[in-house]
Amino acid sequence: MTSPTVLIVDDDASFRRVLEYQLKQAGYDVLKAEDGKKALDIFSQNPCHAVLTDLAVDAGIALDQHDPLRPGGTQLRRLHR
């Protein structure tokens, strides 16, 4: 059985590394992108179970009903930190 895959999208490299470490320790496979464009490229080749994103990422990812990261029926949840 494969581990769930999480895509981290954040322009802060140190934050991506810390979050990657924590998620891998919890048993997740992790993919990383530093901006929305790279995230969309990665996601198109590697569908993910979850996407954790900084909403202020440049070349942003629009989190609405027309979002390419949102396949039919998938629910998006906004979490605040």
MOHUKA-V861909 format. One line per field, one symbol per residue. psi: psi as a letter, one per 40 degrees, with the letter a starting at -180 (. if undefined). burial: # if it has 16 or more other C-alpha atoms within 10 Angstrom, else .. Layout:
psi = ???
burial = ???
This chain:
psi = hiiihhhhhiehdddddddddddddeeiihiiieiddddddddddghidihhiheehifihhgaeeheegihehhhhhhi.
burial = ....#######....#..##..#....##########.##.##....#..#.##..#..##.......#............
